[in-house]
């Protein structure tokens, strides 16, 4: 019975080939457009997330409790002492195979004044491990000069915007002035080894980095404000977060994931997600109107057949089921073809690349691609089938509620 019913629905679908092709084409182009738009946004999210993690926050940050709330007002109160650093190394090692950790590196944050010639401007500095770039990839790109080197502690790198505001380039000498941990003032002369850019223009306009050993000498301290944890897989952030919190005493250490710190990333994803939802709604309405019109025409042209079938004993529920299945079949065929077309176009577009200018608030452009995930495919298929079913409900209900006499008289 199921096979017979299926072939009956399939035959009815292709009785009016032109109308069916138009209806299926509407779904095909709607689904493929949804996949391309959603895939483009997802690729932006993926690149932005990766660059945010590797240029700023890491996957996890281990700090003293309350550092992110009060650390800017009193940064030296939240420095890790030698005892806490030793405890961290003891309780949290890379030997645990259950923790997919790539690296753990210290960071020392501070601010001060930067001078070159007669120009003096403020900066936000970070003391970092010079070897960390081998783990953090190229999210922080050197556009002039070279990166930090462990064998040259008197060389720093700074954001391209900060260098432009100060009027310096790679190879120039600058003076850093900062408050020490004991309340005094200290200064150090350093060479600009290189200029960098990240995904955030505001960061490049004010930031510089130098070896953490030099930063500790400048601030006259041996501590660090945070330990940055970089994972092999971003999708395991929450799982590793729970394990790390279980390894460290909560009264001495606070473990914060990257997504709680990346405010600009979170606001950007919310904005783009709303845009994708609007696209989904528009496509759903287009499919709904197109399929509803197609199914209504099918019911009107087959009114006599519906009356004959009901006169022969076909129940109303079977008439309703037949038209609903017809709508679901249109949605399924259109959804599958739309996914295939969208996937093919995504591969072609990604191979060519989409040159994109720097978005607002970012320092550099990028090459866009289309990232299609399995959940996006299932969502597009579900949207196609669900919307066509909804569009078929009223025409199917109308067909099932016909009076036999009126339906048989329709074609006379």
N, C-alpha and C positions, 0 to 999 in steps of 0.2 A: 504493500500500500504506500509506503514511504517513497519507494522508487517511482511508482506510477504517479504519485502526487508531484514529485520533483520534476519529472519529464513534462507533466501537464503545465506546471508553472513556467518551465523553460520554453515550451512551445508558445505559450501565450506571450512571453516576453519578446520573442522574436517575430511575432506576427506583424508588428509594426516596427520594422527594423530602423527606419529613420528616427522615429521618436525615441526608441530605446537607446540608439547610439548617442543621440543628443543628451539624454538623461545620464547615461553612463559617462559620457565625456565631461559633463558638469562635475561629476564626482571625481573623475580622474584628475582634472586640472585643479580642483579644490584641494584634494588630498596632497598632490605633488607640491602645490604652492605652500600648503601648511608645513610639509616636511622641510622644504627649502628655507622658509622663513624661520621656523623653529630651529633647524640645524645651524643656520647662520648665527642666531642668537646664542645657541649652546656653545658654539666654537668661541665666540667672544667671551662667554663665561669661563670656559676652560682655560683660555690663554690668560685672561685677566686674573683668574684664581691662581694659576701657576706662577705668574709674575709677581703677584702680591705676596705669596708665600715665600718665594725664593729671594725677593729683593728687600723685604721688610720684616716679616713676622715669623718665618718658619712655620712649622705645623703646630708646635706647642711652645709656650714660653714658661719657664720655671722661674718664679720670682718670690720675693717675700710677700706675705699676706698684706694687702692694702697698697701695694706699690702703684697700681694703675689708678687708684683713687687719690692718693696723696703724694705720690712720688715726685711729681713736678714741683710741688711746693717745698719739699724737704728731701731731695734725692739721696743725700748721703746717709740718711737714716735707714735706707732700704738696701744698703750694700751687703752682699754676702761676705761674712767673715771667713777666715781660713778654716775655722771649725765646721761651719755650715757647708763650705765647698768640699771639705773632706768627707762629710756625711753624705753629701750628694753623690760623690764618686763611689762611696761604699755601697749605698743602697740602690744606686741606679747605674748599671753598667751596660755595655753593649754586648755582653756575653750571653744575655738571655735571648734564646732563639725565638721565643714567643713575642718579642717586641721587634717589629720590622723597622729598626731605626738605622738611618744612614749616617747621621752625625749629631753630635752635641757640642755646641760652641758657645763661649761666653760673650757677652756684650756689656759694655760700660757706656752709659748714656750721659751726656753733659751738654752744656751750652756755654757760649762765651762770645768774645769779639775776635774778629779776623781782620788783620791789617796788611795792606800792601801799598807802599809809598805813602801818599797822603790820604788814601781811602781806608775807611774802617766801617765794617758792617757786622751785624750779629749773625751767628750760625748755630745750628744744632748738630752736635757731633756724636759719633759712635766709635768707641774703641772696639775693634774686632780682631779676630784671629786672621792673620794674613793668608793662611792656607784654606780658609773656608770657601773661597770661590770654586774650588774643585768639587765641592758638594752642592753648591747653590746654583750651578749652571751659569747661563749668561743672562739671567733676568736683570742683573745690573750690568749694563753694557758700557764698556770703556770706549768712548768716541774719540779720545785723544790721549796719547801717552800710554802708560802701562798700569797694571793693577798693583796692589800692595805686594810687598815682598818681605819675607821674614828676615832676610839678611840686610835690609835697609830700613831701620826703624824710624828714620827721619824723613820719610816720604809719605805723603798723604794723597788721598783722592777726594775730589769734591764734585758736587753736582754741576752740570753744565750751566744751569741758570745762575747758581751762586758765583761761578767763575766769571760769567758775563757781567754780573752786577758789580763785581769787584774789579774787573778789568785785568784778569790774569789768565795765563794759559799754562799748559804743561811745561815744566822746567823753571817756572818762576818761584821766587822765595816769598813766603808769607810768615806772619807772626800770629800765633794763637795766644789769647789771654783768657784765663778762666779762674773762677774761684776754687780754692783747694778744699779738701775735706775738713780741714781745721779752721776754715774761715778766712784764710789769707788769699793773696792773689799771686798767680804764677804765670809765666809766659814761656813759650818755646818757639824756636824758629825752625820751620820745616820747608821742604821743597814740594811743590805740586807735582806729583808723579803722573797723574792722569785725571781726566774728566769723565764723568759717567752720566748716564740717563737711566731712569727707571720708568715704570708705567705712570707714575704720579708726578706731574709737573711741579706741584707745590713742594714736594719733597726735594726735587732737584734744585729748586731755587734757594734752599736754605741748609742743605745737609752736606756734611763731609765725613769721611772715615779715615781713621789712622790706626796703626797697630795698637792693640790693647796695652802692650807694655809701655809704649810712649804715652798713651792716655793716662795710665796709672802714675807715671812720673809727673805729668803735668798737674794732675789732681792730688798728688801725694797720697795715694791710697793703693792698696793691694787687692781691693775687692772688685766685684762685678755686680751689675744690677740684675742681670738676667742670664739664663742659659737657654739657648735656642735649640730646639729639637727638630731635626729634619727627618721625615719618614720616606720610605721607599714608595709608598702608595698613599695618596691623599684620602682615598676612600676608607682607610683604616684609622683615620684620625680619632674618631670617637672611641673605638675599641682600645687603642693605645692610651688614650686619655684616662680611661677608667683604670687601666692597669698601673699607669704611672702614679695616679692619685693614691692607689692602694699601696704603692711601694714607699711613698714619702710621707713623713709626719705632716698633717694638715696645719698644725700650729706653727710650723717653721717654713713650710713651702706652699706656694699656691701655683697650680698648673692651669694655664689659660690656653684654650685652643685659638687658632688663628682667626676663626670667623667671629669671635667676640671682639676682636681688635680691629678688624678691617671694616670700619664704618662706611668708607666710600664704596667699597666693593658691595656691601650689603644693600646700600641705597640704590646702586646701579642695577643690581640684579632684580630688585623689587620693581624698578621702573620698567626694565626690559620685559620682565615677566608679565606685567600688566599689558604691555603692547602685544605680546604673543597671545594673551587671553582675548584681546580685542580682535586680533586676526582670526582666531578660532571661532569667535561669535559671528563675525561677518561671513566666513566660509560656511558655517552651519546654516545661517539664514539663507544664503544663496542655494545651497543644496536642498534645504527644506522647501523653498518656493518652487524650485525646478522639479523636484520629485513629486510634490503635491499636485502640480499642474499635470504632469505625465500620468499619474495614477487616476486623477479625476477624468481625464480624457479616456483612459482605458475603460473605466466603469461606464461612462456614457455610451461608448461605442459597443459595449458588450452587454447592454441592458437586456436585450432579447435573449441572449444566451443564458444570462443569470436567471431570467424567468423560466426558461425551459429546464434548466438544471434543478431549480427549486420545485417545478412541477413534477419532475421525475423522482423527487424524494431527497434531494441533496439538502442537508440541514443548513440553517443560517450560519452556524459556527464554522461549517466547512467553507462557505463562501467567504467569510471573514478571514479564515486562516489562509485561503488561497491568495487573496490580495496582499495580505501581510507578508506571506512568503515571497511573493513576487517583488515587493519592495525590498525585502531583505536580500534577495538575490541580486537585484540591481545594485544595492549598496555594497555587497560582497565583491561582485565583479569589478565595480568601479574602484573600490578601496584597494584591491589587489593590484589592479593595473596602475592606479595612482601611486602606490608605494614603489612599484617597479620603475615607473617613469621618474619619480622623485629621486630614488636611489641612483639611477643612471645619470641624471642631471647633476646630482651632488658629486659623483665621482668625477665627472667632466669638469665641473666648475672648480672643484678642489685641486685637480691637476693643473688647471690654468692659474688659479689664484685670483683673489680680488684685492687689488691694492687699495688700502684704506688710509685716509688722512688721520692725523692724531685726533682722537675724540676730545671733547671738552674736558679739561682737567688732567689730560695726559700729555706726556712729553714727546712721544714718537708715534708714528704710524705703524701699521702692521699689514700683513697679507692675510686676508680673510679666507676662510674655507667653510665647507658645510659638514658639520659633524652630526651624523645620524646614529642614534642609539636604538637598541631593540625596544625599549619602553616607548620611544617616540613612534615607532612603527605600529606597535599594538594600540597606542592611543589614537593614531590616525585611522586605523582600521575600525576601531570601536566607534569613533565619531561618525564614519561613513555609514556603518550599519545602523547605529542608533538613530541618526537623523533621518535616514530613509524609512526606518520603521515608524518613527513619529509622523513623518509626512504621509505615510500610507494608512494611518489609523482612521482618519475621517473618511477618505474615499472607500476604504474597506467596510467601515461601519455603515456607510450610506448604502453600499451594495447589498449588505446582509439584511438591511431593513426594508428592502423593496417588497411591495405587494406583488404576488405572482401574476395577477390579472393585469395590473398596470405595466409590469415588465414585459409580458407577452404582447401587449397591445402597442408597445413602444415603437416597433419597427413597421407597423402598418401605416 
